[in-house]
Every structure is written in C-alpha cells, then in structure tokens.
C-alpha cells in the first residue's frame, strides 16, 4: 500500500481510489432495512458504518399513551420473528410492577410457547444465514419446519406472526385440547431434520470456509459491547438469563434441566449427536455463533418436552389476564429476559395515577449486537459482510422499535 | 453440403454464383444454432425451476402450458420482451446496449464448432477445441462492458470479480483440454469423438486414472468459467445485489441469461465429447447392426439414422451435465473471491499439471487400459475406426485422398488446365513434403547470410561496449589512485 509519508512511493505505486458504497437499506442481505456505509478499496473494506432508524415506529412513545395490556401487540412488532418472547418480557415486567404471581400451569405454558417460538426464530436465523452465504435450499427447509411451528402457534392463539398471546397476568387462552400431543408429534419428526441442516450448512466444507475464523470476537470484546444471546455465548461467555437472570424470570424455569450452550474446555455440552467443531473454527467466529443457535434449537426442544410433562400434571389455571382499565401502582420495574437474539429488557414507570404508564422503554439486544459490526468489519472482504452481519442475526424491528 | 450446392449451381450453368450456396447454407446453420440456444435456454430454465423446486420440497411451475408448466419460460420471455426499456442515467448508453449482445454472441459463436453428432457440425474446424476455448473466453468482455457501462458500483464489483475469475480459470481449463488432445493427437472435435467409438470402455474418462481425475477438475473449472454456483461471484445476490446484472432488465437481461445457459450446455457438451465419447453410446448398437446387415455407416439412410441416434446420445450427455450443475447450484453456499482464486491456482492448476504428466507417461510407456485387460473387441459405430493409434497417426502419414466421381467429371469438363490444381489441392501431404525439401535445398544459402549479419552485429557490439567499459576502468583506476 502506498503511504503519504513517502512521496516517491506514492508516485510510482499504483494507487486505487477508495469507494463509498451504500449497502442497504434496499439490499438483499441486510435483513430488512439496515444500511451499511462501506468504505472499500477494491474488495477490501476499510470502514463500515451501520445506519439505523429506517423502521422506527415510536413504539416506546406509543406505550406511554396506552395501558400495558393494550401495548402488548406493539411488542409483537419489535422482534417480529419471536413475538411470544417479546410478549413474555413485557408481561413479566408489568407483573413485576404489579407484584403478581403466576399459577403453575400458566408458568409452564409460557415456557413451552416461548421456547417453541425460539426454535422458529432460530430457524429463520439459520435459513437466512444460508441465504446470505448463497445457499438457497436450507432456507426453504428451515421455513418448511417453521410453518409447522406457526401452525401450532396458530392453534393456540389464532395468529401466525403477531400473537399477543402472553399478556400481563397470564395468557389470553389455555392451550387447546390435544395440542400437547400435536406438539410432541412435531418434535419427534423435527429432530431428524436437524441432521439435514448440519449436512447442508454446519459441516459443509464451503460453509465452514466462509464462516470459520471470520469476524472473530473475543469474550472481552463481546462483554464490552454489551452483546448477549448466542452472539455472547458464541464467544465463550457462560451467561444465559434463563439460568443467571432475575428471580422472577428464572423461576419460570424452576425444575427444568438444561445446560447453557457454551463452549467449555474446547467442547459443547453433548446431549445429542452433534457434529464436531471444525479445526479452522476459532472461538468467537461466525461459525460458533451459528453453531450455538443450532444447538439451542435442540436445547429448546428438550425444554419443551419437559414443559409438556409439567403442564399435563400442573394444577391451577392459565392465569387471569389483566384488565385494560387496571390501575397501575406507583413505582418502576425493569426486567430482562432471554430472547432468541439476546437479553431483551423492558422498563416501566408508573406515577400511580391511572392505568397508563408514565414511561415505557425497551432495551434491545440486537442494538448492542449490531454495535460490534464496525469493529468486526474492518479489513475484510465484501463477501464477509453478509457472513458477519448474518451471524449477528439482527432484526431491525427490534433495533429501531 | 455447401460444396455440393455450389458445384450444383455451377453445374446448372450459373457461373459466378457459387457463393450463393455458401450464404444459403450459412443462414440455415445459423438459424438452426440460434434455435438450439434459444430452445435450449427455454428448456434449461424450465428444468432449473423444476429441479430446484423438487430439491426444495416445492413443485415449481405447474400451471402454464399444462401439467408440468413447461411453457412457463416462454411466458416469462414474453413478459421480459414487453418490459419497459430502462437504462440508468449514469450509464454509458452505447456500451450498455452493446454488452448483452457481446456476451450472447460469444456463447453463440462457440456453438458453431461444437459437433452434435458424427460430422454434424456447422463449422468443421481442425482446431475445434482451440476455437471453443478462445470464444468461450470472449464472454467475459460482455460482462466487463456491462459492469463498466452500468454506472453502478455494484455492477463494477461484479464485473471485476468476473474478470479475475474467468481469466484465472482459463489456465487450468486449457490444461484440462490439452490432455484429451494429447491422447487423441488432434484438436478436431469430430475426430476426438470418433476415436472413442465402440464400447464405453473406449471413452477417454476410462483411458487411465489421470483422465478420470482430470474430468472432475475440468468440470469444476467449467462451472467456474460459466459463472455458476458455487462460483457465481459476479452475480452474488447476497453481496453485490445482482452484480453486473443489477441495472439490466427486460430483453437485455434475458440475453445475458440465455448466454449463461448456452455456455452451460457448451461446457457440459464439451465434457461429453472429450471424456464421455460424445455421440457414441455406451454400446455400439449401430455398429453391431451394421456388421450384421452390411448397411453402410458412411452414407445412406442407415447412416443418417445412426447419426440421429448419436445426436440423442450427445444431447442426453450434455443435459445430464447441466442437471448436475443445477443440482450443485441448489446445494452449496458460495465461495469467497480469494477462495475461488486459491482453488484455481493452488489446486486446479497443480492437479491438471500432474495429470498432464501422468497421462504423458501412461501413453508413453503404453500401460494397459481397460479394453486390453478385458480383451473386449466391439464393433465400432464408425467405419474408419481402426484403433485410436491409427487415427492419431493418420495426420502424419500419407492419406489416400479419393477424388469423387463428380469432381473428376468436373475436372475433365474444364480441360487439362484444371487438373494440376485439383491434384495439388488433394495431395496436400505431398505438397508439404515438397516445401520441406525446398527448405532443405535453400538451407545452404541462408546460414551464410546469418553469419554475416552476426559478424556485423558482433563488431557493432564490440565497438559500442568496449568504450564504456574502458571509461569505467579508467574512472575506477582514478578512484583507486585518489
């Protein structure tokens, strides 16, 4: 490279112009409306600047004009791939403010539903990641299975994408009769399909070449940037809110046996027949982030199976949904939950004058996860951008709110 | 056909109109080939949609044109034709318009030299492979022009990727093609195909382990050179929007598409001819029939039927190759540009070079091949077939050129003046010998001139060089003295 220090070098060296390229907001691989401004020298990228805000819908401000129950549909539209998990986070926050305790049956219902939605969300993450790397078929295989999950969720609440099923106080309805049997059937037929995903992506030689040792993020860096979810665990940080979170959230998982998916001493928890980590892969690279997601699918399946057993023997009902006009007590509450993309926090402040909260805020996991992008996307090739951004698995609806 | 027509026209008394026959025949060939590409593209696009559909648990097109949606591509084509002619404001309008035609013309003209059956070729070139390789490489110009003229950064990226990729992959592709040429001793695709007639063990892929290995290298390089997944970097939709195609729409876009599918068939057709016996089926059915009945395979109705069978063989093999390409496309992720180049330079080139040397020694020390080990002898589809070695040596040996009765009668009519010319034309081999002889005779004179020139040059050199040298020595001695 020519440098300005040596004028002779500049004179005789071939110097190419740097180009500023806009990747997005209408670009096939930026997952919605993310806009990346790339400074490129040929194929090499020297600087990446993410620009956000193309999907800003004032959700938080709207929350300050609606009662908590009315705001539930707005949480659906934040991370639209994991609506149930968003509903759950908001409902738990409001319940924390109200100091409301759930009946046992509702607790297990929430676990089953939110874990089911986690699988659906990870399937989209996996499929679109394959799409980013140029492999089209895994995307459709993922969506085929996701359709079955959506069918199950449709049976539960009538909606396929924006559910508003989990509300402050419980659920809008109980699980339908015979639903748990259907769910078990789905899990049985889904387990062997995961081997296909591993064959087409996880262990595929080209896939490994494109993802291993790409976008390596150290554990310190992940913590410094406030990353969470599979992005954090992919860097080897043993942290999962389902185990390490607040009492109100972890109590949902009381009695469930599951291990946090993270690499310990060079290997992952091995309940099933997982493919081995390739030799090229470095802890914290795109491959590991993807792999953590794949393993979490199996982990969620285990949790659902346990949840169904608990649900069938549980006592009590599915909770009493809070009324729209219920007056909120004076105070504030903040709660973080483990969503598919990381820890999603909701904050509510009430001045105690009526049913409408004084302040509503949301802490987005994808926002923090995306903030690593400028650091990771330095000195790489253009083709690595989809590989890194895709492995962060951002949903713009959640970042912009 | 052209020769026959032209002589017929001359015979009919239309002197000076012989060129008309060539024009007519050229038009017929061009129309036929254009149809091969256009219909081929329509079928391949339909195939791609159906196969990718089945791979992905979908149905693909089902409605247009009956149960299997086989008219879907045609409907799409009509839609593309009726689209608005869009051109970006920043584009270089002339180059933007020309680029698709350049790309398409390259793919199209390569089909000229591709034989579809024994002797069924628009232009029978004795350097067919060379021509194909050269013309196939021209397609990159269209892509480069498109990328440059679009005035879009993404297009430029795509074009530069394509240029880097195609130019690198020409090297191993050329090396892969040299190996069959070396075994057969000719660049004539018709001759290479005919040398593989007989049982399928005669196919070059079964010639020795090195040719078996080189086929896979060739296929990988072929996929890379026609820009298909996993090497479709130039139009990588997740990185470069659509690469050099970003700004194209309507009929211009579909021309690029047709060129792509055309060259896909070209590459797999070439693979069929070079490695899989071309138009020769696995079993020489027509050869067996010919031997039993005595029907000629050279001319007549039976020969035409045999060649038609060969055509079906060839097309089946070509389509199989295209199917494998489609299968690969829908199964694999895309490589990165540095990995593509690494694969080319680090793996394909050395493997091709290794196989080249391997084949060289294998044929040199005459290792046994499958045929000699199994001692199979099957009748050939080709009457002239007298073993590969004989055909290979044929071009060095004297060949008996037989003058047809028709030509003889023409010559007799024209009188004695024409006869020597006809003899000269027919006896090229003799001519060459004579030329060699002339050179030998001329030799004693030539070296003298050379020596003289050399002496003069030598003197000049001495004169020029000695002075600076002396000056240097002087300056050095001065320095030493100081």
HADDOCK unambig.tbl for C-alpha pairs under 7 A between the chains (distance, minus, plus):
assign (segid A and resid 27 and name CA) (segid B and resid 241 and name CA) 6.25 0.50 0.50
assign (segid A and resid 28 and name CA) (segid B and resid 237 and name CA) 6.76 0.50 0.50
assign (segid A and resid 28 and name CA) (segid B and resid 238 and name CA) 5.59 0.50 0.50
assign (segid A and resid 28 and name CA) (segid B and resid 241 and name CA) 6.29 0.50 0.50
assign (segid A and resid 29 and name CA) (segid B and resid 238 and name CA) 4.90 0.50 0.50
assign (segid A and resid 29 and name CA) (segid B and resid 239 and name CA) 6.88 0.50 0.50
assign (segid A and resid 132 and name CA) (segid B and resid 238 and name CA) 5.15 0.50 0.50
assign (segid A and resid 133 and name CA) (segid B and resid 238 and name CA) 6.98 0.50 0.50
assign (segid A and resid 133 and name CA) (segid B and resid 333 and name CA) 5.44 0.50 0.50
assign (segid A and resid 133 and name CA) (segid B and resid 334 and name CA) 5.82 0.50 0.50
assign (segid A and resid 134 and name CA) (segid B and resid 238 and name CA) 6.69 0.50 0.50
assign (segid A and resid 134 and name CA) (segid B and resid 333 and name CA) 4.61 0.50 0.50
assign (segid A and resid 134 and name CA) (segid B and resid 334 and name CA) 4.90 0.50 0.50
assign (segid A and resid 135 and name CA) (segid B and resid 330 and name CA) 6.68 0.50 0.50
assign (segid A and resid 135 and name CA) (segid B and resid 331 and name CA) 6.48 0.50 0.50
assign (segid A and resid 135 and name CA) (segid B and resid 332 and name CA) 5.42 0.50 0.50
assign (segid A and resid 135 and name CA) (segid B and resid 333 and name CA) 4.11 0.50 0.50
assign (segid A and resid 135 and name CA) (segid B and resid 334 and name CA) 6.80 0.50 0.50
assign (segid A and resid 136 and name CA) (segid B and resid 330 and name CA) 6.25 0.50 0.50
assign (segid A and resid 137 and name CA) (segid B and resid 56 and name CA) 5.61 0.50 0.50
assign (segid A and resid 137 and name CA) (segid B and resid 330 and name CA) 6.01 0.50 0.50
assign (segid A and resid 137 and name CA) (segid B and resid 331 and name CA) 6.47 0.50 0.50
assign (segid A and resid 140 and name CA) (segid B and resid 56 and name CA) 6.23 0.50 0.50
assign (segid A and resid 141 and name CA) (segid B and resid 56 and name CA) 6.76 0.50 0.50
assign (segid A and resid 206 and name CA) (segid B and resid 333 and name CA) 6.29 0.50 0.50
assign (segid A and resid 206 and name CA) (segid B and resid 335 and name CA) 6.41 0.50 0.50
assign (segid A and resid 207 and name CA) (segid B and resid 333 and name CA) 6.17 0.50 0.50
assign (segid A and resid 210 and name CA) (segid B and resid 335 and name CA) 6.86 0.50 0.50
assign (segid A and resid 210 and name CA) (segid B and resid 336 and name CA) 6.87 0.50 0.50
assign (segid A and resid 382 and name CA) (segid B and resid 239 and name CA) 6.87 0.50 0.50
assign (segid A and resid 383 and name CA) (segid B and resid 239 and name CA) 5.86 0.50 0.50
assign (segid A and resid 383 and name CA) (segid B and resid 336 and name CA) 6.08 0.50 0.50
assign (segid A and resid 386 and name CA) (segid B and resid 238 and name CA) 6.92 0.50 0.50
assign (segid A and resid 386 and name CA) (segid B and resid 239 and name CA) 6.66 0.50 0.50
